[in-house]
C-alpha cells in the first residue's frame, strides 16, 4: 500500500512507516504543506495513495464528488505522535486492507473503526 500523510500527522510517522516497508510520503516532503484538501486528494488519486488525515473535509469532498478514489483514513484520536501514529496506521491498514484497496473511507476513533465504501452516497 502507498500512503500520503496530511499535514496534521507527524512527519516522523512517515519515516517510521517507510522503515517498515510501507511506501509513505508526508505532504511536507513533496511541497504540499499548504495545498488545499482537493489538491491533496488529487495527488493521492494520481499516485494511487491512501490519504491519511485528521480532517473531516476529505470525506465531505469525496461525498460531494461521488469519487471512487482515493481511499481516505480519518483519524479522530488526539495526541498521536511518531510511533503511536505509525503503529495505529499499521493496525488500520491490516484490519481494513481489502476495503482500502477497493476504495473506502475509514474513520478511526479510540474504540471504533468505521468503514464506508466509495462512492459515498447520501
N, C-alpha and C positions, 0 to 999 in steps of 0.2 A: 504494500500500500504506500501511496505517496501522500504526504501531508503538507498543508500550508497553515502555519500558526499565525493568528491575528495578533495585533499589537498588544492587547492586554495580557497575553501569555508570556511567560518568561523566555527570553532568548536561550537561556541555559537549558530549557526543556528540549528545544530543537537539537542542541548539541548532544544531549543525553540520548535522545531517540535515534539520532544518527549513529551513535556508538553502539546501539542495539541492532543496527542494520536496517532501520526504517528510514526511507528517503524522506527527509523533513527539511523544510525551509521556513524561516520566520520572515514575516513581511519586511522587517527592518533590514534583512540581509539582501533583499532584492529591490530596494528603493521604493517600497510600498508603504512606508510608515505613515504617511499622510493620505494615502489613497482612500477614496470613499468605498463603502461596502460593495457597491455594484462592481467597481473595478476589481476588488479582491475576489468576488465571486467569479468574475470573468476569467481572472488569472487561474483560479482553481479549475475552472471548466477547461480552459485551453491546455493546461498541464496535467489534466486528469488527477488532481489532488483533492483530498478531503480537506475542507476548510474547518479549522477548529477555532472557536471564538467564545467570548463571554457575552456577546452582543445579540440581542433578540432580533435586531433588524434583518439579519441574514435570513431567518426563517420567513419573515414577512415578505422580503423581496422574492424569495423562491415561490411563495404562495401567489403573489400578485402576477408573476410572470408565468406561472404554471410550468416552471422549468423542471426538467428531469435530472439535471446535473448542475453543479457538483453536489455531492453529499456534504452535509454540514453537521458538525458536532458542537452543540452549545453547552458549555459547562456553567452550571449555576451553583458553584461552590466557591466561596471566598477564601483567600489566604493560601492559595496554592503557589508554591514556589518550586523551582527546578525539579528536584527528584520526585516530589509528590505529584506535580503536574504530569511529568513524564510517565510515572507509574500508573496514574489514573487513565491517561490516554491509552496506554498499552492494554489495560483491562477492558476499556470500552471497545477498542479495536478487536480484541479477542472475542468478546461477547457478541459484537454486532457486525462482524466481518461480512457475512453474506448480505445483510441488508445494505450496508455501506457500499458494497461492490455493485449493487443493483440500483442505487440511488435512494437515499433516505436522509431524513433529518433526525438526529438523536439529541435528546435533551437529558443532561446528566444532573441529577440532584443528589444531595447527601445520601438518601436511602432509596433512590429510584432511578431507573433509566427508562426513558420512553422513546420508542422508535415509531416513526411515521414514514411510509414510503412516498417517494416523489412520483408524480407531481402531487402537491398538496391541493386538495380540493375542498371548497367550503362545505 
